[in-house]
Amino acid sequence: MIANSPREALGQREGPLSYSYLLDTLITSRPKYGTEITRYDWYMQSAPVAGCLRDVARVLRGKRCRAAAEGKPEAFKVIIFQKMFTTRRAIDKILLGYKNEFRRQISKTTSVTNSDAMAPRLDQSTQNEEKPTTGIPKLLKLKKYHRFLSTLNSQQLPLAARGLSVSKDQSREFMACFPDIVRDLTESRKHIDVPEASRWLAKVLQYNVPNGKKNRGLATVLAYKMLEKNENMTPENIHLANVMGWCVEMFHTQQLMLNDLIEGTEMRRAAPSWHRRPEVGLTAANDTKLLEAAMFSTLKRNFQFKPYYKNVLEMFNEMLLKCSIGQYLDKSLSKTDKPNLEQFTMDKYIAICKYMTAYYTFQMPVSLALLMAGVDDPETHRQAKTILLEMGQFFQIQDDFLDCFGDPSVTGKVGTDIQDGKCTWLAVVALQRATPAQREIMENHYGSSNPEDVTKIKNLYEDLQLPHTYSVYEEATYDLIRTQIQQVTRGLPHDLFFKILDTIFRTNV
């Protein structure tokens, strides 16, 4: 196969090269092996060629492309596009990358019970330190990476590293706006005849909204500051960006409160969930509507005379609809006492990821910042959306992993995905890999609140080497998204997407 350009080889003529499209095109199965291998099957289960993706990532600036390398297992052919380097330093860099990747020899057949630097399981003693074993190569070494991978970082990582990397001044500036927003909502004298309702709204806001990492709100402000022209960076506009960030945080909190109420979640942000407080209970259902109304009231008070106000309202309403669809998709898989594992497919899982998380967590903050900065070009929004949804998909996969293997003292919540019978990345990949006997374990024990059943499912995940698969997947995803960011045009600042990406990969186990 020879082509004059990567786009010609991939059959894609416009826009940045999509990684979903790239993987679908590059990874094919040989006819003699008889079975069609999907992109996700390869990506999730056939980690041996993950090292080659470093070279695939260099496709996008190539002069010519040619099928060049054979990966393991031999059922797959990986097309590697060779880039014409202009400097000796660049040539040395790629040669070193080849050498390191082949030396690692990552393979799904490797005998390893867990990722090298995985945190101890919560149901295992931390005193029994793992003894070094001979004959097993070190697959992932903690000090090798310049970034914090969630399966590789230590639990002593500073808590600040779990939030968006902004300066203390920016964080203080953002927090300083919140009391004013609460005051405007509760002391506007619109409801002077029911002061107790205003006091209750203030309590709902103060308990639930400002106590998280505030990544979405801070991302909105950060994006605006990086997108807006210097002459428009007035104190008033920066204040409005902070207010918009808090509206995003109110949206996020409303979704969390609703989800906690539906699922009966005990803890949220290292404190009892709002509906678990003795004075709240099912009143939390109405409180989610109070929070939603407060969000729209704040938007009207601050932005009703801005030219982008209509588009902002459409964005918030669209995200409410998408999140509701996501909740439906998620709950449709657990309507009975036992989850229907036949419906646990990768396509269904990816749809849940997009609608429950990716749209409002990643696309929404940047899209709002673009609107505030006067950027309404559809192609610009499309390019940003493509990258941000890729990030959102991985973010949800990471969240699934941390729900099972994370430390509640660090993550701020006790994982219940197994007990709730959720369609998670771990469950889907486990079902893809499981033998008939292992699938029977999933059928009998997944979705049970019995601690013994939960332990059996976690042990099955480790027997299937899912922590190791995840760590390889995480590294490959990081490299893929970084290359995708480099293809963004239309004046979008690459640093913005890199900053968001690095924030995701600092999430702590």
C-alpha positions as CSV (number, residue, x, y, z in Angstrom):
1,M,0.0,0.0,0.0
2,I,1.5,3.3,-1.1
3,A,0.0,6.7,-0.8
4,N,1.1,10.3,-1.4
5,S,-0.1,11.5,2.0
6,P,-1.5,10.2,5.2
7,R,-4.9,11.6,4.4
8,E,-5.0,9.9,1.0
9,A,-4.0,6.6,2.7
10,L,-6.8,7.0,5.3
11,G,-9.4,8.3,2.8
12,Q,-10.0,11.4,4.9
13,R,-9.7,14.7,3.1
14,E,-10.8,17.4,5.6
15,G,-10.3,18.3,9.3
16,P,-7.9,16.8,11.8
17,L,-7.3,13.1,11.6
18,S,-9.6,11.4,14.1
19,Y,-7.9,8.7,16.2
20,S,-11.0,6.6,16.2
21,Y,-10.8,6.6,12.4
22,L,-7.1,6.2,12.4
23,L,-7.3,3.0,14.6
24,D,-10.1,1.6,12.6
25,T,-8.1,2.1,9.4
26,L,-4.7,1.0,10.6
27,I,-5.5,-2.1,12.4
28,T,-6.8,-4.9,10.2
29,S,-7.0,-8.7,10.5
30,R,-5.6,-11.1,8.0
31,P,-8.2,-13.2,6.2
32,K,-6.6,-16.4,7.0
33,Y,-7.3,-15.9,10.7
34,G,-11.0,-15.8,9.8
35,T,-12.3,-13.3,12.4
36,E,-13.0,-9.6,12.2
37,I,-11.2,-7.8,15.0
38,T,-12.7,-4.5,16.1
39,R,-10.8,-1.4,17.0
40,Y,-11.7,-1.8,20.7
41,D,-10.9,-5.5,20.8
42,W,-7.4,-4.7,19.5
43,Y,-6.9,-1.7,21.6
44,M,-8.1,-3.2,24.9
45,Q,-6.9,-6.8,24.5
46,S,-3.9,-6.7,22.2
47,A,-1.5,-4.5,24.0
48,P,1.6,-6.0,22.3
49,V,1.4,-3.5,19.5
50,A,0.7,-0.6,21.7
51,G,4.4,0.3,21.4
52,C,4.0,0.7,17.7
53,L,1.4,3.4,18.2
54,R,4.2,5.8,19.1
55,D,5.2,5.5,15.5
56,V,1.7,5.7,14.2
57,A,1.3,8.9,16.0
58,R,3.9,10.4,13.7
59,V,1.7,9.8,10.7
60,L,0.3,13.2,10.6
61,R,3.2,15.0,9.1
62,G,4.6,12.3,6.8
63,K,5.6,12.7,3.2
64,R,4.9,9.2,2.1
65,C,3.5,6.2,3.8
66,R,4.0,2.5,3.4
67,A,3.1,-0.6,5.2
68,A,6.3,-1.4,7.1
69,A,6.1,-3.3,10.3
70,E,4.5,-6.5,11.6
71,G,3.2,-6.4,15.2
72,K,2.3,-9.2,17.7
73,P,0.1,-11.1,17.7
74,E,0.6,-11.9,14.0
75,A,-3.2,-11.6,13.3
76,F,-2.7,-7.9,13.0
77,K,-0.9,-5.7,10.6
78,V,0.1,-2.2,11.7
79,I,0.7,0.4,9.0
80,I,3.5,2.7,10.2
81,F,3.9,6.0,8.4
82,Q,7.5,7.2,8.2
83,K,8.2,10.8,8.8
84,M,10.9,12.7,6.9
85,F,13.1,14.2,9.7
86,T,15.2,17.3,9.1
87,T,17.5,17.0,12.0
88,R,19.9,14.4,13.4
89,R,18.4,15.0,16.8
90,A,14.9,14.0,15.7
91,I,16.3,10.8,14.0
92,D,18.1,9.8,17.2
93,K,14.9,10.4,19.1
94,I,12.8,8.0,17.0
95,L,15.5,5.4,17.0
96,L,15.7,5.5,20.7
97,G,11.9,5.1,20.9
98,Y,12.1,2.0,18.7
99,K,14.8,0.5,20.8
100,N,13.0,1.2,24.1
101,E,9.7,-0.2,22.9
102,F,11.1,-3.4,21.5
103,R,13.1,-3.9,24.7
104,R,10.0,-3.6,26.8
105,Q,8.3,-6.5,24.9
106,I,4.9,-5.8,26.4
107,S,2.6,-8.7,25.7
108,K,-0.8,-9.8,27.0
109,T,0.8,-13.3,27.5
110,T,3.2,-11.9,30.0
111,S,2.8,-13.5,33.4
112,V,2.1,-10.6,35.8
113,T,-0.4,-10.3,38.5
114,N,-0.6,-6.6,38.6
115,S,1.0,-3.4,37.3
116,D,4.4,-2.9,39.0
117,A,3.5,0.3,40.9
118,M,-0.2,-0.4,41.5
119,A,-1.4,0.6,44.9
120,P,-2.2,-2.2,47.3
121,R,-5.8,-3.5,47.0
122,L,-8.1,-2.2,49.7
123,D,-8.9,-5.7,50.9
124,Q,-5.2,-6.7,51.2
125,S,-2.7,-6.0,53.9
126,T,-0.3,-3.1,53.1
127,Q,2.3,-4.6,55.3
128,N,3.1,-7.5,53.1
129,E,5.4,-5.8,50.6
130,E,5.7,-7.5,47.2
131,K,8.9,-9.4,46.9
132,P,10.9,-9.0,43.6
133,T,10.3,-11.9,41.3
134,T,12.9,-13.3,39.0
135,G,12.3,-13.9,35.4
136,I,9.4,-11.3,35.0
137,P,10.4,-8.2,33.2
138,K,9.6,-4.8,34.7
139,L,6.7,-3.8,32.4
140,L,6.1,-0.3,33.7
141,K,8.6,1.6,35.8
142,L,7.5,4.5,37.9
143,K,10.5,6.7,37.3
144,K,10.5,6.3,33.6
145,Y,7.6,8.6,32.9
146,H,7.7,12.4,33.0
147,R,4.0,12.5,33.8
148,F,1.9,11.0,36.6
149,L,0.0,8.0,35.3
150,S,-2.9,7.1,37.5
151,T,-1.7,3.5,37.9
152,L,1.8,4.5,38.5
153,N,1.8,7.5,40.8
154,S,2.3,7.1,44.5
155,Q,-0.4,7.8,47.1
156,Q,1.9,10.4,48.6
157,L,1.3,12.7,45.6
158,P,0.2,16.1,46.8
159,L,-3.5,16.6,46.8
160,A,-3.1,19.7,44.7
161,A,-1.9,17.5,41.8
162,R,-5.4,16.0,41.6
163,G,-6.9,19.3,40.5
164,L,-6.4,21.5,37.5
165,S,-2.9,23.1,37.5
166,V,-3.7,26.7,38.1
167,S,-1.9,29.2,40.3
168,K,-3.0,30.0,43.8
169,D,-4.0,33.5,42.7
170,Q,-6.3,32.1,40.0
171,S,-7.8,29.6,42.5
172,R,-8.4,32.4,45.1
173,E,-9.8,34.6,42.4
174,F,-12.3,31.9,41.4
175,M,-13.3,31.1,45.0
176,A,-13.8,34.8,45.8
177,C,-16.7,34.9,43.3
178,F,-18.7,32.2,45.0
179,P,-20.0,34.2,48.1
180,D,-21.2,36.9,45.8
181,I,-23.1,34.4,43.7
182,V,-24.8,32.9,46.8
183,R,-25.6,36.4,48.1
184,D,-27.2,37.4,44.8
185,L,-29.3,34.3,44.8
186,T,-30.5,34.4,48.4
187,E,-30.7,38.2,49.2
188,S,-32.3,39.5,46.0
189,R,-35.5,40.2,48.0
190,K,-37.5,38.3,45.3
191,H,-38.7,35.9,47.9
192,I,-38.9,38.1,51.0
193,D,-42.0,36.3,52.2
194,V,-40.3,32.9,52.5
195,P,-36.9,33.7,54.1
196,E,-36.5,30.1,55.2
197,A,-36.4,29.0,51.5
198,S,-33.6,31.4,50.8
199,R,-31.7,30.1,53.8
200,W,-32.2,26.5,52.7
201,L,-30.9,27.4,49.1
202,A,-27.8,28.9,50.7
203,K,-27.2,25.7,52.6
204,V,-27.7,23.6,49.5
205,L,-25.2,25.7,47.6
206,Q,-22.6,26.0,50.3
207,Y,-22.6,22.3,51.2
208,N,-22.5,20.9,47.7
209,V,-21.0,23.2,45.2
210,P,-17.5,24.6,46.3
211,N,-16.0,21.5,48.0
212,G,-14.9,19.5,45.0
213,K,-11.8,19.9,42.8
214,K,-13.7,22.4,40.7
215,N,-11.9,21.2,37.5
216,R,-14.8,22.1,35.2
217,G,-15.2,25.6,36.5
218,L,-11.5,26.4,36.6
219,A,-11.1,24.9,33.1
220,T,-13.8,27.4,31.9
221,V,-11.8,30.3,33.2
222,L,-8.5,29.0,32.0
223,A,-9.9,28.4,28.5
224,Y,-11.3,31.9,28.4
225,K,-8.1,33.5,29.4
226,M,-6.2,31.6,26.7
227,L,-8.7,32.3,24.0
228,E,-9.6,35.9,24.6
229,K,-7.8,38.8,22.9
230,N,-5.5,40.8,25.2
231,E,-7.4,44.0,24.7
232,N,-10.6,42.3,26.0
233,M,-9.1,40.9,29.1
234,T,-10.7,43.5,31.4
235,P,-11.5,42.9,35.1
236,E,-15.2,42.8,34.2
237,N,-14.7,40.1,31.6
238,I,-12.5,38.0,33.8
239,H,-15.1,38.3,36.6
240,L,-17.8,37.1,34.1
241,A,-15.6,34.1,33.2
242,N,-15.4,33.2,36.8
243,V,-19.1,33.4,37.2
244,M,-19.5,31.2,34.1
245,G,-17.2,28.7,35.7
246,W,-19.4,28.6,38.8
247,C,-22.4,28.0,36.7
248,V,-20.6,25.0,35.2
249,E,-19.8,23.8,38.7
250,M,-23.5,24.2,39.7
251,F,-24.4,22.1,36.7
252,H,-21.9,19.4,37.6
253,T,-23.0,19.4,41.3
254,Q,-26.7,19.1,40.2
255,Q,-25.7,16.0,38.2
256,L,-23.8,14.5,41.1
257,M,-26.6,15.1,43.5
258,L,-29.1,13.5,41.2
259,N,-26.9,10.5,40.5
260,D,-26.1,10.0,44.2
261,L,-29.9,10.0,44.9
262,I,-30.7,7.5,42.2
263,E,-27.9,5.2,43.2
264,G,-28.0,5.7,47.0
265,T,-24.3,6.8,47.1
266,E,-23.1,7.1,50.7
267,M,-20.2,9.4,50.4
268,R,-19.3,12.3,48.1
269,R,-16.2,14.4,48.2
270,A,-15.1,12.7,51.5
271,A,-18.4,13.7,53.2
272,P,-21.8,12.2,53.5
273,S,-23.8,12.6,50.3
274,W,-26.4,15.4,50.5
275,H,-29.4,13.0,50.6
276,R,-27.8,11.0,53.4
277,R,-28.0,13.9,55.8
278,P,-30.7,13.4,58.4
279,E,-32.5,16.7,57.6
280,V,-32.5,16.1,53.9
281,G,-33.5,12.6,52.7
282,L,-35.7,12.6,49.6
283,T,-35.9,16.4,49.7
284,A,-32.7,16.2,47.8
285,A,-34.7,15.5,44.7
286,N,-36.2,19.0,44.9
287,D,-32.9,20.4,45.9
288,T,-31.5,19.3,42.5
289,K,-34.2,21.4,40.8
290,L,-33.3,24.3,43.2
291,L,-29.7,24.1,42.1
292,E,-30.6,24.0,38.4
293,A,-32.9,27.1,38.8
294,A,-30.1,28.9,40.7
295,M,-27.8,28.2,37.8
296,F,-30.1,29.6,35.2
297,S,-30.9,32.6,37.4
298,T,-27.2,33.4,37.7
299,L,-26.7,33.1,34.0
300,K,-29.6,35.6,33.4
301,R,-28.4,38.0,36.0
302,N,-24.8,38.2,34.6
303,F,-25.1,37.5,30.8
304,Q,-28.6,38.4,29.6
305,F,-27.3,41.5,27.7
306,K,-24.3,39.7,26.1
307,P,-24.4,38.7,22.5
308,Y,-23.5,35.1,23.3
309,Y,-26.3,34.7,25.9
310,K,-28.6,32.8,23.6
311,N,-25.9,30.3,22.6
312,V,-24.9,29.8,26.2
313,L,-28.4,29.0,27.2
314,E,-28.7,26.5,24.3
315,M,-25.4,24.9,25.5
316,F,-26.7,24.4,29.0
317,N,-30.0,23.0,27.9
318,E,-28.3,20.7,25.4
319,M,-26.0,19.4,28.1
320,L,-29.0,18.8,30.4
321,L,-30.6,16.7,27.7
322,K,-27.4,14.7,27.0
323,C,-26.9,13.9,30.7
324,S,-30.5,12.7,31.0
325,I,-29.9,10.5,28.0
326,G,-26.7,9.2,29.6
327,Q,-28.6,8.4,32.9
328,Y,-31.2,6.5,30.9
329,L,-28.6,4.5,29.1
330,D,-26.8,3.7,32.3
331,K,-29.9,2.7,34.2
332,S,-31.4,0.7,31.4
333,L,-28.7,-1.9,32.0
334,S,-29.6,-2.3,35.6
335,K,-33.4,-2.4,35.7
336,T,-33.5,-5.8,37.3
337,D,-31.8,-7.3,40.3
338,K,-29.2,-8.9,38.2
339,P,-27.4,-6.9,35.4
340,N,-27.9,-8.3,31.9
341,L,-24.3,-8.9,30.9
342,E,-25.3,-9.6,27.3
343,Q,-25.8,-5.9,26.9
344,F,-22.3,-5.1,28.2
345,T,-20.8,-4.2,24.9
346,M,-18.1,-1.7,24.1
347,D,-20.4,0.3,21.8
348,K,-22.9,0.7,24.6
349,Y,-20.2,1.6,27.1
350,I,-18.7,4.3,24.8
351,A,-22.2,5.8,24.4
352,I,-22.6,6.0,28.1
353,C,-19.2,7.6,28.5
354,K,-20.1,10.3,26.0
355,Y,-23.5,11.2,27.3
356,M,-22.9,10.9,31.0
357,T,-19.4,12.5,31.2
358,A,-17.5,13.6,28.1
359,Y,-20.0,16.2,26.8
360,Y,-20.4,18.3,29.9
361,T,-17.1,17.6,31.6
362,F,-14.8,18.3,28.7
363,Q,-16.6,19.9,25.8
364,M,-18.9,22.2,27.7
365,P,-16.2,24.3,29.6
366,V,-14.2,24.9,26.4
367,S,-17.2,25.6,24.2
368,L,-18.5,28.1,26.7
369,A,-15.1,29.9,26.7
370,L,-15.1,29.9,22.9
371,L,-18.5,31.6,22.9
372,M,-17.5,34.2,25.5
373,A,-14.4,34.9,23.4
374,G,-16.5,35.6,20.4
375,V,-15.5,32.4,18.5
376,D,-18.6,30.9,16.8
377,D,-17.0,29.2,13.8
378,P,-18.5,25.7,13.5
379,E,-15.3,24.1,12.4
380,T,-13.4,25.5,15.3
381,H,-16.0,24.1,17.7
382,R,-15.9,20.8,15.9
383,Q,-12.2,20.4,16.2
384,A,-12.3,21.2,19.9
385,K,-15.2,18.8,20.4
386,T,-13.4,15.9,18.7
387,I,-10.4,16.1,21.0
388,L,-12.4,16.8,24.2
389,L,-14.7,13.9,23.7
390,E,-11.6,11.6,23.3
391,M,-10.4,13.0,26.6
392,G,-13.8,12.5,28.2
393,Q,-13.9,8.9,27.1
394,F,-10.6,8.1,28.7
395,F,-11.6,10.1,31.8
396,Q,-14.6,7.8,32.4
397,I,-12.5,4.7,31.8
398,Q,-10.0,6.1,34.4
399,D,-12.9,6.8,36.8
400,D,-14.1,3.2,36.4
401,F,-10.6,1.9,37.2
402,L,-10.3,4.1,40.3
403,D,-13.7,3.1,41.5
404,C,-12.5,-0.5,41.7
405,F,-8.8,-0.1,42.6
406,G,-8.6,3.4,44.0
407,D,-8.1,4.4,47.6
408,P,-11.2,6.1,49.0
409,S,-9.1,8.3,51.3
410,V,-7.6,9.8,48.1
411,T,-10.4,9.7,45.6
412,G,-13.0,10.9,48.1
413,K,-15.6,8.2,47.4
414,V,-16.1,4.5,48.1
415,G,-16.4,2.6,44.8
416,T,-19.7,0.7,44.3
417,D,-19.7,0.0,40.5
418,I,-19.4,-3.8,41.1
419,Q,-22.2,-3.8,43.7
420,D,-24.4,-1.6,41.5
421,G,-23.8,-3.9,38.5
422,K,-22.6,-1.0,36.4
423,C,-21.5,-1.3,32.8
424,T,-17.9,-0.3,33.3
425,W,-14.8,-0.6,31.2
426,L,-13.4,-3.3,33.5
427,A,-16.6,-5.3,33.2
428,V,-16.8,-5.1,29.4
429,V,-13.1,-6.0,28.9
430,A,-13.4,-8.8,31.5
431,L,-16.4,-10.3,29.6
432,Q,-14.4,-10.0,26.3
433,R,-11.5,-12.0,27.7
434,A,-13.3,-14.4,30.1
435,T,-13.4,-18.1,29.6
436,P,-16.7,-19.9,30.0
437,A,-15.8,-20.6,33.7
438,Q,-14.8,-17.0,34.3
439,R,-17.9,-15.7,32.6
440,E,-19.9,-17.8,35.0
441,I,-18.2,-16.0,37.9
442,M,-19.3,-12.7,36.4
443,E,-22.9,-14.0,36.0
444,N,-23.1,-15.3,39.6
445,H,-21.4,-12.5,41.5
446,Y,-21.4,-9.3,39.5
447,G,-24.0,-6.8,40.9
448,S,-24.0,-8.3,44.4
449,S,-23.5,-6.2,47.5
450,N,-22.0,-9.2,49.4
451,P,-18.4,-8.4,50.2
452,E,-17.3,-11.9,49.3
453,D,-18.9,-11.5,45.8
454,V,-17.2,-8.2,45.3
455,T,-13.8,-9.7,46.3
456,K,-14.3,-12.5,43.8
457,I,-15.0,-10.0,41.0
458,K,-11.9,-8.0,41.9
459,N,-9.8,-11.2,42.0
460,L,-11.2,-12.1,38.5
461,Y,-10.1,-8.7,37.2
462,E,-6.6,-9.3,38.5
463,D,-6.5,-12.8,37.1
464,L,-7.4,-11.3,33.7
465,Q,-4.6,-8.8,34.2
466,L,-6.9,-5.8,33.8
467,P,-4.8,-3.5,35.9
468,H,-1.8,-4.2,33.6
469,T,-4.0,-3.8,30.5
470,Y,-5.3,-0.5,31.8
471,S,-1.8,0.9,32.5
472,V,-0.7,0.1,29.0
473,Y,-3.9,1.5,27.6
474,E,-3.4,4.7,29.6
475,E,0.1,5.3,28.3
476,A,-0.9,4.7,24.7
477,T,-4.0,6.9,25.0
478,Y,-1.9,9.7,26.4
479,D,0.5,9.6,23.4
480,L,-2.4,9.3,20.9
481,I,-4.3,12.3,22.3
482,R,-1.1,14.5,22.4
483,T,-0.6,13.8,18.7
484,Q,-4.2,14.6,18.0
485,I,-3.8,18.0,19.8
486,Q,-0.9,18.8,17.6
487,Q,-3.1,18.6,14.5
488,V,-5.6,21.3,15.8
489,T,-5.8,24.3,13.5
490,R,-8.1,27.3,13.4
491,G,-6.0,29.2,16.0
492,L,-6.9,27.0,18.9
493,P,-4.1,27.1,21.5
494,H,-2.5,23.7,21.9
495,D,-1.4,24.6,25.4
496,L,-5.0,24.7,26.5
497,F,-5.6,21.1,25.5
498,F,-2.2,19.9,26.8
499,K,-3.1,21.4,30.2
500,I,-6.4,19.7,30.4
501,L,-4.8,16.4,29.3
502,D,-2.1,16.6,31.9
503,T,-4.7,17.2,34.5
504,I,-6.5,14.0,33.7
505,F,-3.3,12.0,33.9
506,R,-2.6,13.4,37.4
507,T,-5.6,11.6,38.9
508,N,-4.4,9.7,41.9
509,V,-4.9,6.1,42.8
